[in-house]
Amino acid sequence: MRRVDLNVLIVFETLMHERNLTRAAEKLFLGQPAISAALRRLREYFNDPLFVRTGRTMEPTKRALEIIEQLRPALDVMSNALSHAKEFDPATSDLVFRVGLSDDVECGLLPLLLKHLRAVAPHVVLVVRRTNFLLLPGMLASGEISVGVSYTTELPANAKCRTLRRIHTRVLRADDRLGPLTLDEYCSRPHALVSFSGDLCGNIDQDLARIGRTRRVALAVPQFNGLRALLANSEMIATVPDYAADELIAGGELRAEPPPFEIVPAKLSMVWSGMQDCDVAERWLRGQIVRFLSEDGYGASIE
């Protein structure tokens, strides 16, 4: 162990994530020459090229893949052990937290959380990255974010996960006709769909298909915040999570009602990197997320 500077192992792990010298340097706040020097030392120590340049990326060798599998658990243990020695005072801390939020969460739930954070931790910086179930695993694995809140499917092997709430839905409409929408009206009216990827169908279409019905999507947009203006003075409707609906109807231009058929609720989850599981600051942030973004709210346990 005396022969090895443990800092070069951090460089090695970062290079495994980034596959690029420049991005690794930016992630570690080092100059590119320092990263190149660390890579030379790693190659000498392990007697292997470790990375082979392929176009703009650096692909790991078979030996590098073997090394990272052995090193990652040890680095996680060291990170967790060191985190216990740190103190964290939210009232005075100026830490930067990097979180990933799906657009519905950013629209409907972030304002309440942010208001609280500004009150109890006025100097911390919150960097919000847009994510979804497709992007979240890669963003966690690369270290771009330390925690994410979204509907999720597959996750990295070392990720931790907690369900925050079931995602119930509401139908947004701008017309002033009395009475709720019938199923026939729901299917015949034009729909606005929020789709990060541009797809024109989603889980709601699967629920409609189970009862032999379809809807007519006339507009797909990438975010929820624009729906208030887009639906105003039109026959167009949109089916959105209940917490996003609460935010979108606040101005009075829209109203929300339950859908005229059963929609199976999805789950909104908080996911975080196993490397930050015991970090005292990250644990505090996850506690605030549970407190303000979960269905249980103030009564929820933290972990």
C-alpha positions as CSV (number, residue, x, y, z in Angstrom):
1,M,0.0,0.0,0.0
2,R,2.9,2.4,0.6
3,R,3.8,2.1,-3.0
4,V,0.5,3.5,-4.2
5,D,-1.0,7.0,-3.9
6,L,-4.7,6.3,-3.2
7,N,-5.6,9.4,-5.2
8,V,-4.6,7.7,-8.4
9,L,-7.2,5.0,-7.7
10,I,-9.8,7.8,-7.5
11,V,-8.6,8.9,-11.0
12,F,-8.9,5.4,-12.2
13,E,-12.5,5.0,-11.0
14,T,-13.4,8.3,-12.6
15,L,-11.8,7.4,-15.9
16,M,-13.8,4.1,-15.8
17,H,-17.0,6.3,-15.6
18,E,-16.1,9.0,-18.0
19,R,-13.9,7.2,-20.6
20,N,-12.4,10.6,-21.4
21,L,-9.4,12.5,-19.9
22,T,-10.9,15.9,-20.2
23,R,-14.2,15.0,-18.6
24,A,-12.4,13.1,-15.8
25,A,-10.3,16.2,-15.2
26,E,-13.4,18.4,-15.0
27,K,-15.1,15.9,-12.6
28,L,-12.1,15.9,-10.2
29,F,-11.3,19.6,-10.6
30,L,-7.8,18.8,-11.8
31,G,-5.8,19.8,-14.9
32,Q,-5.6,17.3,-17.8
33,P,-1.8,16.9,-17.3
34,A,-2.4,15.7,-13.8
35,I,-4.9,13.1,-15.0
36,S,-2.4,12.0,-17.7
37,A,0.3,11.7,-15.1
38,A,-1.9,9.6,-12.9
39,L,-2.8,7.3,-15.8
40,R,0.9,6.8,-16.5
41,R,1.5,5.8,-12.9
42,L,-1.5,3.4,-12.9
43,R,-0.2,1.8,-16.1
44,E,3.2,1.3,-14.6
45,Y,1.8,-0.1,-11.3
46,F,-0.6,-2.6,-13.0
47,N,1.7,-3.3,-16.0
48,D,-1.2,-2.8,-18.4
49,P,-2.4,-0.1,-20.8
50,L,-5.7,0.0,-18.9
51,F,-7.4,2.2,-21.5
52,V,-7.1,2.1,-25.3
53,R,-8.2,5.2,-27.3
54,T,-11.1,4.5,-29.6
55,G,-12.2,7.7,-31.4
56,R,-13.0,10.3,-28.7
57,T,-13.4,7.7,-25.9
58,M,-11.0,5.5,-24.0
59,E,-12.2,2.0,-23.7
60,P,-11.0,-0.1,-20.7
61,T,-8.9,-3.2,-21.2
62,K,-10.0,-6.6,-19.8
63,R,-7.5,-6.1,-17.0
64,A,-9.0,-2.7,-16.2
65,L,-12.5,-4.2,-15.9
66,E,-11.1,-6.8,-13.5
67,I,-9.4,-4.2,-11.4
68,I,-12.4,-2.0,-11.0
69,E,-14.6,-4.9,-9.9
70,Q,-12.1,-5.6,-7.1
71,L,-11.5,-1.9,-6.2
72,R,-15.0,-0.6,-6.2
73,P,-16.2,-2.3,-3.0
74,A,-13.0,-1.2,-1.2
75,L,-13.4,2.4,-2.4
76,D,-17.1,2.4,-1.2
77,V,-16.0,1.2,2.2
78,M,-13.3,3.9,2.6
79,S,-15.8,6.6,1.4
80,N,-18.4,5.4,4.0
81,A,-15.8,5.3,6.8
82,L,-14.5,8.8,6.0
83,S,-18.0,10.2,5.8
84,H,-18.7,9.4,9.4
85,A,-15.8,11.6,10.4
86,K,-17.3,14.7,8.7
87,E,-19.7,17.1,10.4
88,F,-22.5,18.7,8.6
89,D,-24.5,21.8,9.6
90,P,-27.1,22.8,7.1
91,A,-27.4,26.3,8.5
92,T,-23.8,27.1,7.6
93,S,-22.8,24.6,4.9
94,D,-22.1,25.8,1.3
95,L,-22.0,22.3,-0.2
96,V,-23.2,21.7,-3.8
97,F,-25.9,18.9,-4.1
98,R,-26.5,17.5,-7.6
99,V,-29.9,15.8,-7.9
100,G,-31.8,14.4,-10.9
101,L,-35.5,15.0,-11.1
102,S,-38.1,13.9,-13.7
103,D,-40.0,16.8,-15.2
104,D,-43.3,16.1,-13.3
105,V,-41.3,16.2,-10.0
106,E,-39.6,19.4,-10.9
107,C,-43.0,21.0,-11.8
108,G,-45.1,19.7,-8.9
109,L,-42.8,18.9,-6.0
110,L,-39.6,20.9,-6.3
111,P,-41.0,24.3,-5.3
112,L,-42.0,23.1,-1.8
113,L,-38.7,21.4,-1.2
114,L,-36.7,24.4,-2.5
115,K,-38.6,26.8,-0.2
116,H,-37.7,24.7,2.8
117,L,-34.0,24.3,1.7
118,R,-33.7,28.1,1.4
119,A,-35.0,28.5,4.9
120,V,-32.9,25.9,6.7
121,A,-29.8,25.7,4.5
122,P,-29.5,29.2,2.8
123,H,-25.9,28.7,1.6
124,V,-26.2,25.2,0.0
125,V,-26.4,25.1,-3.8
126,L,-28.9,22.7,-5.5
127,V,-28.0,21.7,-9.1
128,V,-31.0,20.0,-10.7
129,R,-30.5,17.8,-13.7
130,R,-33.5,16.7,-15.8
131,T,-33.7,12.9,-15.8
132,N,-36.1,10.0,-16.5
133,F,-36.2,6.2,-16.1
134,L,-33.9,5.8,-19.1
135,L,-31.3,8.4,-18.1
136,L,-31.2,7.9,-14.3
137,P,-29.1,4.7,-14.2
138,G,-26.3,6.3,-16.2
139,M,-26.4,9.6,-14.4
140,L,-26.0,7.8,-11.0
141,A,-23.3,5.5,-12.3
142,S,-21.2,8.4,-13.7
143,G,-21.6,10.5,-10.6
144,E,-23.4,13.3,-12.5
145,I,-26.0,13.1,-9.7
146,S,-25.9,11.6,-6.2
147,V,-29.6,11.1,-5.9
148,G,-32.6,11.1,-8.3
149,V,-36.3,11.2,-8.0
150,S,-38.3,9.6,-10.9
151,Y,-40.3,6.7,-12.0
152,T,-37.6,4.0,-12.3
153,T,-37.1,0.5,-13.8
154,E,-33.5,-0.8,-14.0
155,L,-30.9,0.6,-11.7
156,P,-27.1,0.2,-11.2
157,A,-26.1,-2.7,-9.0
158,N,-24.8,-0.5,-6.2
159,A,-27.8,1.9,-6.2
160,K,-30.2,2.2,-3.2
161,C,-33.9,2.8,-3.8
162,R,-36.9,4.0,-1.7
163,T,-40.5,4.4,-3.0
164,L,-41.8,7.9,-2.1
165,R,-45.4,7.7,-3.4
166,R,-47.8,6.1,-5.8
167,I,-48.3,8.3,-8.9
168,H,-52.1,8.9,-9.2
169,T,-53.3,10.8,-12.2
170,R,-55.7,13.7,-12.9
171,V,-57.2,15.0,-16.2
172,L,-56.5,18.7,-17.0
173,R,-59.1,20.6,-19.0
174,A,-59.8,24.3,-19.7
175,D,-63.4,24.2,-20.9
176,D,-66.2,25.4,-18.6
177,R,-68.7,22.7,-19.4
178,L,-70.4,21.1,-16.3
179,G,-69.9,17.5,-15.3
180,P,-66.9,15.2,-15.5
181,L,-65.7,13.8,-18.8
182,T,-67.2,10.5,-20.0
183,L,-65.0,7.8,-21.3
184,D,-66.2,8.5,-24.9
185,E,-65.4,12.2,-24.5
186,Y,-62.0,11.4,-23.0
187,C,-61.2,9.2,-26.0
188,S,-62.5,11.6,-28.6
189,R,-61.0,14.8,-27.3
190,P,-57.4,15.8,-28.5
191,H,-54.7,15.0,-25.9
192,A,-51.5,16.8,-25.0
193,L,-48.8,14.3,-23.9
194,V,-45.7,15.2,-22.0
195,S,-42.9,13.1,-23.5
196,F,-39.3,13.6,-22.8
197,S,-38.3,11.3,-25.7
198,G,-41.0,12.4,-28.1
199,D,-42.9,9.1,-28.0
200,L,-46.7,9.4,-28.6
201,C,-47.8,6.7,-26.2
202,G,-47.2,5.7,-22.6
203,N,-48.6,3.7,-19.7
204,I,-52.0,5.4,-20.0
205,D,-52.4,4.0,-23.5
206,Q,-51.7,0.5,-22.1
207,D,-54.5,1.1,-19.5
208,L,-56.9,2.2,-22.3
209,A,-55.9,-0.9,-24.4
210,R,-57.0,-3.2,-21.5
211,I,-60.5,-1.9,-21.9
212,G,-60.4,-1.9,-25.7
213,R,-60.1,1.9,-26.1
214,T,-57.6,4.4,-27.5
215,R,-57.0,8.1,-27.3
216,R,-56.0,10.7,-29.9
217,V,-52.7,12.4,-29.1
218,A,-52.5,15.8,-30.9
219,L,-49.5,17.3,-29.2
220,A,-46.3,16.0,-27.5
221,V,-44.2,18.4,-25.5
222,P,-41.0,17.8,-23.4
223,Q,-42.1,19.4,-20.1
224,F,-45.1,20.0,-17.9
225,N,-44.7,23.7,-17.1
226,G,-46.0,24.7,-20.6
227,L,-49.3,22.8,-20.3
228,R,-51.2,25.7,-18.6
229,A,-50.8,28.0,-21.6
230,L,-51.2,25.2,-24.2
231,L,-54.5,23.9,-22.9
232,A,-56.0,27.3,-22.2
233,N,-59.1,28.2,-24.4
234,S,-59.0,24.8,-26.2
235,E,-60.7,21.4,-26.2
236,M,-57.3,19.7,-25.6
237,I,-56.9,17.7,-22.4
238,A,-53.9,16.2,-20.6
239,T,-53.5,13.4,-18.1
240,V,-50.8,14.2,-15.6
241,P,-49.6,13.1,-12.1
242,D,-51.8,14.5,-9.3
243,Y,-48.9,16.6,-7.8
244,A,-48.2,18.2,-11.2
245,A,-51.9,18.9,-11.6
246,D,-52.1,20.7,-8.3
247,E,-49.3,23.1,-9.5
248,L,-50.8,23.6,-13.0
249,I,-54.3,24.5,-11.8
250,A,-53.1,27.0,-9.2
251,G,-53.5,29.9,-11.6
252,G,-57.2,29.2,-12.2
253,E,-57.0,28.7,-16.0
254,L,-57.3,24.9,-15.7
255,R,-59.3,22.4,-13.6
256,A,-58.5,18.8,-12.8
257,E,-60.6,15.8,-12.3
258,P,-60.2,12.0,-12.0
259,P,-59.9,10.0,-15.2
260,P,-63.1,8.2,-16.4
261,F,-61.3,4.8,-16.3
262,E,-58.9,3.0,-14.0
263,I,-55.2,3.9,-14.4
264,V,-52.8,1.7,-12.6
265,P,-50.6,3.9,-10.4
266,A,-46.9,3.9,-11.1
267,K,-44.4,4.4,-8.3
268,L,-42.2,7.5,-7.8
269,S,-38.9,6.5,-6.3
270,M,-35.9,8.1,-4.7
271,V,-32.7,6.4,-5.9
272,W,-29.1,7.2,-4.7
273,S,-25.6,6.0,-5.2
274,G,-24.4,3.4,-2.7
275,M,-21.1,5.4,-2.5
276,Q,-23.0,8.2,-0.7
277,D,-25.2,5.9,1.4
278,C,-23.5,6.9,4.7
279,D,-22.4,10.4,3.8
280,V,-23.9,12.7,6.5
281,A,-24.7,15.5,4.1
282,E,-26.3,13.3,1.5
283,R,-28.3,11.5,4.2
284,W,-29.6,14.9,5.4
285,L,-30.6,15.8,1.8
286,R,-32.4,12.5,1.3
287,G,-34.3,13.1,4.6
288,Q,-35.5,16.4,3.2
289,I,-36.6,14.8,0.0
290,V,-38.6,12.1,1.9
291,R,-40.1,14.8,4.1
292,F,-41.3,17.1,1.3
293,L,-41.7,14.8,-1.7
294,S,-43.2,11.6,-0.2
295,E,-46.8,10.7,0.1
296,D,-46.4,10.4,3.9
297,G,-44.8,13.9,4.1
298,Y,-43.8,15.0,7.6
299,G,-44.5,11.7,9.2
300,A,-42.2,9.7,7.0
301,S,-39.1,8.0,8.4
302,I,-35.9,9.2,6.9
303,E,-34.2,5.9,5.7
